[in-house]
Amino acid sequence: MSKAKTTVVGRKKLCQAHAGDIVLPPIVVMAFGSGGCDADGNVREPTGEETSLHEELLRKELESHSYPQTEEGEITCRYTVRLSKEELAGTYISEQGLCDEEGDLIAYKTFLPKGKDADMEFIFDMDEIF
């Protein structure tokens, strides 16, 4: 089961933007890593204190975003990235994050490892739910 959390840095920036003290920098990158599970293979529980992925492998610019309607009526922004056949081939991906244009990790997600074969493209979505 995947687990996700908005980071402390992300919440702080959102708070400051709502107060009018900063302009909220846009999310521009999705990061991928292999450190989403512990040594026993258990999915790590995000704390929100993360400032980086445990084992970052790649950062890639977002391809698109959308605003899907959820069954629960939540306000959601879905960010999408496509990994080409060559990107991260032969690796296991078990964590991802959303980073803003200042390079800060805004949201962090962990999940069971997904093996990436050399002949496959992967499409990753990550939802930011408000």
C-alpha positions in Angstrom: 0.0 0.0 0.0 1.4 3.4 -0.9 1.7 6.1 1.6 2.0 9.9 0.9 2.4 13.1 2.9 2.9 16.8 2.2 6.2 17.8 3.8 6.7 20.3 6.5 8.5 22.6 4.0 5.5 22.3 1.7 3.0 23.1 4.4 5.1 26.0 5.6 5.2 27.5 2.1 1.5 27.1 1.7 0.9 28.8 5.0 3.2 31.7 4.2 1.5 32.1 0.7 -1.9 32.2 2.2 -0.8 34.9 4.6 0.6 36.9 1.6 4.2 36.8 2.8 5.5 34.7 -0.2 4.5 33.8 -3.7 4.1 30.0 -3.8 6.7 28.5 -6.2 5.1 26.1 -8.7 5.8 22.3 -8.5 7.9 21.6 -11.6 9.7 18.2 -11.0 8.9 14.7 -10.0 11.7 12.8 -8.3 12.1 9.0 -8.3 14.0 6.8 -5.9 14.6 3.3 -4.6 14.5 4.0 -0.8 10.8 3.7 -0.2 11.1 0.4 1.7 13.2 -0.7 4.7 15.8 -3.5 4.7 12.9 -6.0 5.4 10.9 -4.9 2.4 8.3 -2.9 4.4 7.1 0.3 2.9 8.4 3.3 5.0 5.9 5.5 6.6 6.4 9.1 5.4 6.9 11.5 8.3 6.5 14.8 6.5 10.0 15.7 7.8 11.6 14.5 4.6 13.7 17.1 2.7 14.9 14.6 0.0 14.2 11.0 -1.1 16.1 8.3 0.7 17.8 7.0 -2.4 17.1 9.4 -5.3 17.6 8.1 -8.8 16.2 10.7 -11.1 14.4 14.1 -11.2 12.3 14.7 -14.3 10.3 17.8 -15.3 6.6 17.4 -15.2 4.9 16.7 -18.5 1.4 17.8 -17.5 -1.0 18.4 -14.7 -4.8 18.1 -14.4 -7.6 18.6 -11.9 -9.6 15.3 -11.8 -12.8 15.1 -9.9 -12.6 12.5 -7.1 -15.5 10.4 -5.9 -15.1 12.0 -2.5 -15.3 15.5 -4.1 -11.8 16.4 -3.0 -9.8 19.2 -4.7 -6.9 17.5 -6.5 -4.1 18.4 -8.8 -2.6 15.4 -10.6 1.0 15.7 -11.8 2.2 13.4 -14.6 5.6 12.2 -15.8 6.5 9.5 -18.4 9.7 7.5 -18.0 11.0 6.5 -21.4 12.2 2.9 -22.0 15.8 3.9 -21.2 15.1 5.9 -18.1 15.7 3.9 -14.9 15.8 0.6 -16.9 16.8 -2.3 -14.6 15.9 -0.5 -11.4 13.2 -0.8 -8.7 11.3 2.4 -8.0 9.7 2.6 -4.5 9.5 6.4 -3.7 8.6 9.5 -5.5 8.3 13.2 -4.7 7.1 16.5 -6.0 9.6 19.3 -6.0 9.0 23.0 -6.5 11.1 25.4 -8.7 13.2 26.2 -5.6 14.2 22.6 -5.4 12.3 21.8 -2.2 10.5 18.5 -1.7 6.8 19.4 -1.3 5.2 16.0 -1.2 6.7 12.5 -0.7 5.2 9.1 -1.4 6.4 5.5 -0.7 5.2 2.2 -2.2 6.2 -1.3 -2.9 9.1 -1.6 -5.4 8.1 -1.4 -9.1 10.6 -3.1 -11.4 11.4 -1.1 -14.6 12.3 -3.3 -17.6 14.3 -1.8 -20.5 11.4 -2.3 -23.0 8.7 -0.5 -21.0 7.6 3.0 -20.6 6.1 4.0 -17.2 3.6 6.8 -16.6 3.6 8.1 -13.0 0.8 10.2 -11.6 1.0 11.8 -8.2 -2.0 13.6 -6.7 -1.8 16.6 -4.4 -5.1 16.5 -2.5 -6.4 19.6 -0.7 
